[in-house]
């Protein structure tokens, strides 16, 4: 979940001119300043009777208004926002189901926790590396992620009353702060910055897997560092890394719009943002729990 390979897929497809976008649809042709809707004409040679090459026709084509990104079938900011909200609603709905299931049956809650964590990892990799972009898989991921988040949240809320509200507020405030910092140019995402953050994310992802196994084997709540100073520093690093990753997500959206990504890629962009938000929320849960265990 932390590595967020969805945006890596988008970057690769952008470099290849979105050649990987093969789902039975055809990306719209590039639109220039004088672009006009393409029409089908009989295949006639230049100068033959009936060929649409008259002066009036050429002037009409030249003066036609430019096609909008929506008309051209390209990613727009509105697309990304609406699909992000849609996926977020799915996460919330299934999160509520996971919460009540865990509250009613702790054993079922633990199954949702473990199953959701493993399932989202596998499904996330399938979405990222599948040759064709699958919207049903993205919707399924959001549902599975919701069950996982709901079960985990219920467990933490039982142990530390009020922690879920604190983590939600911290997540939303961080998202708003990072968005403002990115838009006002306080954070500039360069290629070097992206490479460094990406390497740190992969490094932390490996650590998180090892730490989870260690926590399960040793039956400790937080794994390495526990709730002591070392553990708190680890959580602070994770929260900071997840926060910075949001800047990469915002930059990926801007790049997709600038390079004319096909409209269906807005699903992948929305999916990537939701993945990072959930990661940030989970890290806030762990950080606050460690602080309250001191």
Phi and psi in degrees as a GROMACS rama.xvg file:
@    title "Ramachandran Plot"
@    xaxis  label "Phi"
@    yaxis  label "Psi"
@TYPE xy
-71.0941  -34.3177  UNK-2
-69.9994  -24.4989  UNK-3
48.9319  62.1726  UNK-4
-69.5511  -7.08283  UNK-5
-58.3634  -43.2495  UNK-6
-73.5955  -26.909  UNK-7
-62.8358  -40.9465  UNK-8
-60.9995  -43.3839  UNK-9
-63.14  -42.6997  UNK-10
-62.3269  -42.3231  UNK-11
-63.8451  -43.2027  UNK-12
-67.3946  -33.686  UNK-13
-65.1842  -41.7961  UNK-14
-66.0013  -27.467  UNK-15
-96.7536  14.3967  UNK-16
70.898  27.4258  UNK-17
58.391  35.2102  UNK-18
-65.6106  -23.0972  UNK-19
-79.6188  -3.22755  UNK-20
-82.7428  83.6248  UNK-21
-129.481  90.6847  UNK-22
-130.154  23.3649  UNK-23
95.5329  -7.81552  UNK-24
-107.055  161.222  UNK-25
-115.009  120.951  UNK-26
-58.4252  146.891  UNK-27
-64.2698  150.406  UNK-28
-67.4112  152.14  UNK-29
-56.3483  139.813  UNK-30
-110.814  122.126  UNK-31
-96.5509  -174.996  UNK-32
-59.1655  -29.2667  UNK-33
-113.048  34.5185  UNK-34
-67.3518  153.866  UNK-35
-146.758  156.141  UNK-36
-60.7229  131.516  UNK-37
-75.5819  143.977  UNK-38
-127.011  153.653  UNK-39
-89.8533  126.476  UNK-40
-123.027  153.546  UNK-41
-58.5511  146.422  UNK-42
-76.3831  92.4523  UNK-43
-123.735  146.534  UNK-44
-73.5456  154.891  UNK-45
-61.6334  130.67  UNK-46
93.6059  -12.0797  UNK-47
-78.3281  154.455  UNK-48
-59.266  135.744  UNK-49
92.3837  -11.0609  UNK-50
-71.9302  131.128  UNK-51
-78.7528  67.5021  UNK-52
-126.22  17.5362  UNK-53
-68.9409  162.587  UNK-54
-60.741  -41.0479  UNK-55
-62.5898  -40.3227  UNK-56
-67.5378  -43.4385  UNK-57
-62.8758  -39.5272  UNK-58
-66.4282  -37.8487  UNK-59
-63.2245  -42.2569  UNK-60
-65.0593  -39.7298  UNK-61
-66.791  -37.0419  UNK-62
-89.0137  -3.68227  UNK-63
-64.8937  144.246  UNK-64
-67.7103  152.851  UNK-65
-67.1629  144.452  UNK-66
-72.5019  139.788  UNK-67
-77.139  162.254  UNK-68
-56.3176  -35.2626  UNK-69
-65.951  -44.6885  UNK-70
-63.8213  -33.1274  UNK-71
-82.5297  -4.71298  UNK-72
73.094  37.4708  UNK-73
-109.894  163.588  UNK-74
-65.011  135.832  UNK-75
-126.861  162.461  UNK-76
-63.2933  -37.5961  UNK-77
-60.8918  -40.98  UNK-78
-57.3143  -49.9742  UNK-79
-63.1073  -43.2479  UNK-80
-63.1588  -47.9925  UNK-81
-64.8646  -40.2998  UNK-82
-72.4051  -33.6784  UNK-83
-63.7688  -43.6634  UNK-84
-63.9524  -37.724  UNK-85
-63.8718  -46.2503  UNK-86
-65.9201  -35.9856  UNK-87
-63.8402  -38.3283  UNK-88
-64.8167  -38.1118  UNK-89
-64.7898  -43.6197  UNK-90
-59.9367  -43.3076  UNK-91
-64.8984  -43.8468  UNK-92
-63.2658  -48.227  UNK-93
-74.5413  -25.3637  UNK-94
-64.505  -40.0189  UNK-95
-63.4519  -40.1647  UNK-96
-64.1302  -43.0584  UNK-97
-64.0733  -37.6635  UNK-98
-61.7115  -51.5323  UNK-99
-69.3286  -33.7856  UNK-100
-65.0515  -42.2574  UNK-101
-68.6598  -36.2228  UNK-102
-68.0661  -36.3074  UNK-103
-78.3305  -40.4616  UNK-104
-136.448  96.2299  UNK-105
-56.9823  -34.1086  UNK-106
-63.3956  -43.0497  UNK-107
-65.4613  -37.6844  UNK-108
-60.7879  -40.8193  UNK-109
-65.3444  -37.8555  UNK-110
-64.1922  -40.9422  UNK-111
-64.9643  -37.1597  UNK-112
-61.3524  -57.4309  UNK-113
-66.8807  -45.9204  UNK-114
-64.4139  -39.9075  UNK-115
-66.2517  -40.5236  UNK-116
-64.0922  -47.3577  UNK-117
-69.5877  -41.7519  UNK-118
-63.8491  -42.7124  UNK-119
-67.1879  -33.3923  UNK-120
-63.0814  -47.8453  UNK-121
-67.4991  -48.3869  UNK-122
-65.0912  -34.9976  UNK-123
-62.5699  -39.9615  UNK-124
-68.3203  -37.0928  UNK-125
-63.2284  -44.506  UNK-126
-61.7145  -41.0393  UNK-127
-70.4184  -36.7644  UNK-128
-109.368  -1.11962  UNK-129
-66.5633  138.536  UNK-130
-66.1499  -31.9706  UNK-131
-110.677  145.099  UNK-132
-79.9446  122.722  UNK-133
-112.389  110.737  UNK-134
-65.793  -41.8434  UNK-135
-57.4839  -36.5457  UNK-136
-65.8983  -39.2097  UNK-137
-65.0694  -41.7825  UNK-138
-65.297  -40.506  UNK-139
-64.4153  -37.7748  UNK-140
-61.7793  -44.3406  UNK-141
-60.8506  -40.5444  UNK-142
-65.5363  -46.0064  UNK-143
-65.0381  -39.1814  UNK-144
-65.1664  -36.1955  UNK-145
-63.0398  -43.5647  UNK-146
-61.1088  -42.2557  UNK-147
-63.0167  -48.5745  UNK-148
-63.0015  -41.3864  UNK-149
-62.5331  -44.0388  UNK-150
-65.9681  -44.5132  UNK-151
-63.7184  -43.7906  UNK-152
-62.4813  -40.5826  UNK-153
-63.8514  -38.8254  UNK-154
-63.2371  -48.1157  UNK-155
-65.5541  -37.9577  UNK-156
-65.4292  -35.7822  UNK-157
-65.1585  -39.0419  UNK-158
-78.2636  -37.2873  UNK-159
-134.73  91.6383  UNK-160
-54.8303  131.211  UNK-161
86.8494  -0.719921  UNK-162
-70.0973  -32.2525  UNK-163
-64.6749  -45.0757  UNK-164
-61.0783  -39.9541  UNK-165
-65.063  -42.8267  UNK-166
-67.7726  -39.5977  UNK-167
-63.0159  -46.0961  UNK-168
-62.4538  -42.649  UNK-169
-64.1918  -39.1327  UNK-170
-65.5316  -47.4242  UNK-171
-64.7928  -39.9089  UNK-172
-65.5432  -40.4646  UNK-173
-66.201  -41.8238  UNK-174
-59.2159  -47.485  UNK-175
-63.5492  -41.6831  UNK-176
-64.9459  -42.902  UNK-177
-67.8317  -37.1862  UNK-178
-64.0813  -44.0751  UNK-179
-64.0533  -42.9507  UNK-180
-62.8215  -38.2939  UNK-181
-69.9033  -45.9188  UNK-182
-67.2729  -33.0333  UNK-183
-88.7571  5.53961  UNK-184
78.6942  12.6556  UNK-185
-71.8639  -25.4091  UNK-186
-121.95  120.112  UNK-187
-109.791  122.659  UNK-188
-92.7072  99.7202  UNK-189
-96.0359  170.606  UNK-190
-62.1717  -38.5832  UNK-191
-65.5451  -44.0753  UNK-192
-60.0943  -43.5581  UNK-193
-63.0792  -42.5713  UNK-194
-63.5273  -43.7835  UNK-195
-63.6967  -48.0126  UNK-196
-64.2772  -40.2179  UNK-197
-62.1292  -43.0527  UNK-198
-63.3048  -38.9171  UNK-199
-65.6076  -37.9579  UNK-200
-64.2663  -46.4744  UNK-201
-64.0285  -38.7433  UNK-202
-62.3928  -44.0033  UNK-203
-68.1422  -34.7858  UNK-204
-60.914  -41.851  UNK-205
-64.357  -43.8882  UNK-206
-60.887  -41.333  UNK-207
-62.522  -39.5736  UNK-208
-65.4785  -46.4803  UNK-209
-62.821  -41.8731  UNK-210
-64.4164  -38.2372  UNK-211
-63.9445  -44.6382  UNK-212
-63.087  -41.56  UNK-213
-61.393  -43.4154  UNK-214
-64.9456  -38.5135  UNK-215
-69.5185  -41.4834  UNK-216
-69.2796  -41.6048  UNK-217
-90.9827  -3.55721  UNK-218
56.5961  45.2739  UNK-219
-109.754  149.661  UNK-220
-66.8352  -42.0802  UNK-221
-118.682  -1.50862  UNK-222
79.2355  -140.782  UNK-223
-57.0167  133.03  UNK-224
86.3441  -22.1472  UNK-225
54.7941  -137.986  UNK-226
-103.09  14.5963  UNK-227
-82.5643  -168.019  UNK-228
-61.0483  -43.0275  UNK-229
-62.2945  -44.1676  UNK-230
-62.6985  -41.275  UNK-231
-64.4969  -40.4903  UNK-232
-64.0614  -38.4905  UNK-233
-61.7632  -44.4453  UNK-234
-65.6403  -39.1842  UNK-235
-61.8406  -40.782  UNK-236
-62.8433  -43.5344  UNK-237
-64.4786  -42.2198  UNK-238
-62.8298  -43.2245  UNK-239
-63.1583  -41.2499  UNK-240
-66.7147  -42.6818  UNK-241
-64.4028  -37.1714  UNK-242
-64.8629  -45.6967  UNK-243
-64.4892  -32.741  UNK-244
-61.4065  -27.8343  UNK-245
-61.3836  -35.787  UNK-246
-62.9573  -38.8988  UNK-247
-63.8806  -38.4332  UNK-248
-63.9102  -45.4283  UNK-249
-61.2494  -41.3384  UNK-250
-66.0906  -36.0412  UNK-251
-64.5724  -37.4035  UNK-252
-63.6428  -46.0708  UNK-253
-62.1406  -40.3371  UNK-254
-65.2393  -41.1644  UNK-255
-63.0028  -40.9509  UNK-256
-67.1798  -42.6805  UNK-257
-66.9029  -34.4684  UNK-258
-90.8697  2.53976  UNK-259
70.8359  43.9439  UNK-260
-63.1674  143.849  UNK-261
-56.4828  149.199  UNK-262
-57.7477  -32.7676  UNK-263
-65.1037  -18.9506  UNK-264
-68.0688  -14.2343  UNK-265
-62.4104  -27.4172  UNK-266
-65.9886  -41.4949  UNK-267
-67.6818  -39.4318  UNK-268
-64.8576  -44.4333  UNK-269
-63.1948  -41.2582  UNK-270
-59.6337  -43.739  UNK-271
-63.0439  -40.1982  UNK-272
-65.3217  -42.9459  UNK-273
-63.3596  -40.1154  UNK-274
-58.8012  -46.3731  UNK-275
-66.5162  -40.4195  UNK-276
-62.1702  -43.0071  UNK-277
-66.0093  -41.1332  UNK-278
-58.5734  -46.6164  UNK-279
-61.1361  -42.5158  UNK-280
-61.9308  -44.4683  UNK-281
-62.8762  -40.1224  UNK-282
-67.4203  -34.8437  UNK-283
-66.2822  -39.1613  UNK-284
-57.9832  -47.0979  UNK-285
-65.7927  -40.6968  UNK-286
-64.322  -48.6647  UNK-287
-64.6309  -38.7351  UNK-288
-63.2704  -40.1446  UNK-289
-64.6642  -42.4714  UNK-290
-63.8622  -39.4604  UNK-291
-79.2064  -11.9595  UNK-292
-88.5469  -8.1643  UNK-293
